[in-house]
Amino acid sequence: MNDTYTPHEGQDALEDTFIGVTPEFVDEIRELIQDDAVETLGEKLLSLHVADLAELIDQLEEPLQEQLVEVLGQDAIDPEMLTYLSEGSRTFLLPLFGTKTLAGAVKELDSDDALQLLEGLDSEQQRQLLRALSARDRTMLQESLNFPEDSAGRLMQREVVCVPETWTVKQVLTLIRADKNSPSQFYDLFVVNLRHHPVGKVGLSQLLVADSRTKISTLMTEDIHQIPSDKDQEDVARLFKHYALVSAPVVDEDGRIIGMITLDDIVDVIEEEAEEDILRLARMSSSDFGAGYFETFSRRAPWLVATMLNGIITALVIRQFETSLSALTALSFFMPLPAMMGGNVGLQVVTVIVRAITTRDLLPHNASKALRKEVGVGFLNGLLFSILLGAFSVFFTEGNFAIGLVVFGALLWNIIWAATAGSLLPLLIMRMGMDPAISAGPILTVTTDILGYAVYLMFATAWIL
């Protein structure tokens, strides 16, 4: 397979899409697999870009994925394609490949991609694959597995071009051409001292246009951003964004360079972290799309239990005011409003605050300013909607201003509370060492629901009955 996209006969369906493969093309391939049209399949697939082939496989059912691998042949599949597969497809397909085939794939891939393949195997398959590798490759992968998950050490690739500052451009170019272990793609080479500590970097473009006799020391810039191997990948992504980096060296605890991280790795991290944030807002730690029935049930049930308990507590609160409700039925019509409006306001505030914490836009020096702003906006929203809904309740009850006053007061109180709690809870939860993205939402929902009903009924009891 080629790294560049090459249209060919029978692939017209692909030309209508800017990225990836069309549903029509996937259906066509599905039919060809079912018809066992080996020759036609080969013609249509072997010139696809590896990313497009991976997307195609992801959209096929598992039995068809297996048939497709058999049709193409393990040796004909570009190892890079395996790194583009979704986690579910990779977990299913990798065990179908023999240890010898996987070992050959690992040798062709950069170390970070090879590690990705290794992580898709179970422990026994990992041991078999590691035994089939050379001592150098085996040691390199085992060392990478020892780094914490989601750390810079797991993210980096071990292949990196390092040169002393006393070398000339000619010497460096000679090294790059001769060294079989050079990275397949790189943007910077790193200048190191005798202790193998990075002291500078030179962009590849600078190297190519410089005179061959130029010393590396005159080309290098000392503006490098060393990344500790145990640094969390989210912090690494933030570093790349802040300084507009395309690559950065990774160092061990002694400050020696052991690898590098490049921008294409960071794109994957950003997507992964964004997915985690979205799932946390739904009270889930990871996606259960590809999980089994019981696993999906066990992940979702705890938060539904919390919601059920919230409902039970709310019902008990309402029961305490049973006499008030039976005395004036019209009160029950507007009772859900404070809880509903407060919950929505709180969710808006929590989402904004948690995102600001994640991106580090919210820091200790501006926390009070953010709190004042959110409470102020909550007061304005509360005042507006309390007036509107209070007036509506008066109209709905044919001039009962007492009910309008209850709706106005309870709604204003709960919206202001939701804005205040939505701002404070994430900060307090983070200070306690917990994740505000997971914990703040449920706590806020409980308080806005219970207090929304309780305050409404207390106002009704005090002002009407």
Residue pairs with C-beta under 8 A, 6 or more apart in sequence:
1 46
1 47
1 48
1 49
1 50
1 53
1 77
1 78
1 81
2 47
2 49
3 49
3 50
3 80
4 49
5 48
5 49
5 52
6 47
7 14
7 15
8 43
8 44
8 47
9 43
10 40
10 43
10 44
11 25
11 44
11 47
13 21
13 22
13 24
13 25
13 28
14 21
14 22
14 25
14 52
16 22
20 51
20 52
20 55
21 48
21 52
21 55
21 56
21 59
25 56
26 56
26 59
26 60
28 44
29 41
29 44
29 45
29 56
29 60
29 68
30 60
30 64
32 40
32 41
32 44
33 41
33 60
33 64
33 67
33 68
33 71
34 64
38 71
41 68
41 71
41 72
42 71
42 72
45 53
45 56
45 68
45 72
46 72
46 76
48 56
50 78
50 80
50 81
50 84
51 81
51 84
53 78
53 81
53 84
54 81
54 82
54 84
54 85
54 86
54 89
55 84
57 65
57 68
57 85
57 89
57 93
58 85
58 86
58 88
58 89
60 68
62 92
65 89
65 92
65 93
66 93
66 96
69 77
69 93
69 96
69 97
74 97
74 98
74 101
75 101
79 104
79 105
79 106
79 108
79 109
79 113
79 117
80 108
80 109
80 113
82 90
82 93
82 94
82 105
82 117
83 109
83 113
83 116
83 117
85 93
87 120
87 290
88 290
90 117
90 120
91 120
94 102
94 117
94 120
94 121
94 125
95 121
95 122
95 125
97 105
99 125
99 128
99 129
99 132
100 132
102 117
102 121
102 129
102 132
103 129
103 132
103 133
105 114
105 117
106 114
106 117
106 118
106 129
106 133
106 137
106 141
107 133
107 134
107 137
109 117
110 157
110 159
110 183
110 184
111 140
111 141
111 144
111 156
111 157
111 158
111 159
111 259
112 155
112 156
112 157
112 158
112 265
113 157
114 137
114 141
115 141
115 144
115 145
115 154
118 126
118 129
118 130
118 141
118 145
119 145
121 129
130 138
130 141
130 142
131 138
133 141
140 158
144 153
144 154
144 156
144 158
146 153
147 153
147 154
147 229
147 230
148 154
148 230
150 232
150 233
150 234
151 229
151 230
151 231
151 232
151 233
152 227
152 228
152 229
152 230
152 231
152 232
152 233
152 236
152 250
152 261
153 229
153 230
153 250
153 258
153 259
154 233
155 233
155 236
155 261
155 265
155 269
156 227
156 229
156 250
156 258
156 259
156 260
156 261
156 265
157 183
157 259
157 260
157 261
157 262
157 265
158 258
158 259
159 181
159 182
159 183
159 184
159 186
159 259
160 183
160 186
160 190
160 249
160 257
160 259
160 260
161 172
161 175
161 176
161 179
161 182
161 183
161 186
161 189
161 190
162 189
162 190
162 191
162 192
162 196
162 198
162 257
163 171
163 172
163 175
163 189
163 190
163 191
163 192
163 216
164 191
164 192
164 193
164 194
164 216
165 191
165 193
165 199
165 200
165 215
165 216
165 217
165 220
166 215
166 216
166 217
167 215
167 216
168 212
168 213
168 214
168 215
168 216
169 207
169 210
169 211
169 212
169 213
169 214
169 216
169 219
170 212
170 213
172 189
172 207
172 216
173 207
173 212
176 182
176 189
183 260
185 262
186 204
186 247
186 260
186 262
187 203
187 204
187 246
187 247
187 262
187 263
188 201
188 202
188 203
188 204
188 246
188 247
188 260
189 201
189 202
189 204
189 207
190 198
190 200
190 201
190 224
190 249
190 257
190 260
191 198
191 199
191 200
191 201
191 202
191 216
191 217
191 220
192 198
192 199
192 257
193 199
195 255
195 256
196 256
196 257
197 251
197 255
197 256
197 257
198 224
198 226
198 249
198 251
198 257
199 220
199 222
199 224
200 217
200 220
200 221
200 222
200 224
201 220
201 221
201 223
201 224
201 249
202 216
202 219
202 220
202 221
206 219
207 219
210 219
224 248
224 249
225 239
225 243
225 245
225 248
226 248
226 249
226 250
226 251
226 255
227 236
227 239
227 248
227 249
227 250
227 251
227 261
228 250
228 251
228 253
229 250
229 251
229 252
229 253
229 258
229 259
233 269
233 272
233 273
234 269
234 273
234 358
236 248
236 261
236 266
236 269
237 266
237 269
237 270
237 273
238 359
238 360
239 245
239 248
240 248
240 261
240 263
240 266
245 263
246 262
246 263
247 260
247 261
247 262
247 263
248 260
248 261
249 257
249 259
249 260
250 257
250 258
250 259
250 260
250 261
251 257
251 258
252 258
275 287
276 285
276 286
277 354
277 355
277 358
277 437
279 285
279 286
279 287
280 435
280 437
280 438
281 351
281 437
281 441
283 303
283 438
283 441
283 442
284 299
284 300
284 303
285 299
285 438
286 299
288 295
288 296
288 299
288 300
291 299
303 442
306 442
306 446
307 445
310 445
310 446
310 449
310 450
313 446
313 450
314 339
314 449
314 450
314 453
317 450
317 453
317 454
317 457
318 325
318 335
318 453
318 457
320 457
321 457
321 458
321 460
321 461
323 465
324 331
324 457
324 460
324 461
324 464
324 465
325 331
325 332
325 335
325 457
327 465
328 403
328 460
328 464
328 465
330 397
330 400
330 403
331 403
331 406
331 457
331 460
331 464
333 393
333 396
334 389
334 393
334 403
334 406
334 407
334 456
335 453
335 456
335 457
337 389
337 407
337 410
337 411
337 456
338 407
338 410
338 411
338 413
338 414
338 415
338 452
338 453
338 455
338 456
339 414
339 448
339 449
339 452
339 453
340 452
341 385
341 389
341 411
341 414
341 415
342 411
342 414
342 415
342 417
342 418
342 448
342 451
342 452
343 418
343 444
343 445
343 448
343 449
343 452
345 378
345 381
345 382
345 415
345 418
345 419
345 422
346 418
346 419
346 421
346 422
346 444
346 445
346 448
347 422
347 441
347 444
348 422
349 374
349 378
349 418
349 419
349 422
349 423
350 422
350 425
350 426
350 436
350 440
350 441
350 444
352 374
353 362
353 370
353 374
353 422
353 423
353 426
353 427
353 436
353 440
354 426
354 436
354 437
354 440
355 361
356 362
356 370
357 426
357 427
357 430
357 436
358 437
362 370
362 427
367 427
370 423
371 420
371 423
371 424
374 419
374 420
374 422
374 423
375 416
375 419
375 420
375 423
377 419
378 415
378 416
378 418
378 419
378 420
379 415
379 416
379 419
381 415
381 419
382 411
382 412
382 413
382 414
382 415
382 416
382 419
383 412
385 411
385 415
386 407
386 408
386 409
386 411
386 412
386 415
387 408
389 407
389 408
389 411
390 404
390 405
390 407
390 408
390 411
391 404
393 400
393 403
393 404
393 407
394 400
394 401
394 403
394 404
397 403
397 404
402 463
402 464
403 460
403 464
405 459
405 463
406 456
406 459
406 460
406 463
406 464
407 456
409 455
409 459
409 463
410 452
410 455
410 456
410 459
413 455
414 448
414 451
414 452
414 455
414 456
417 447
417 448
417 451
418 444
418 448
421 444
421 447
421 448
422 440
422 444
425 436
425 439
425 440
425 443
425 444
426 436
426 440
427 436
429 435
429 436
429 439
429 440
429 443
430 436
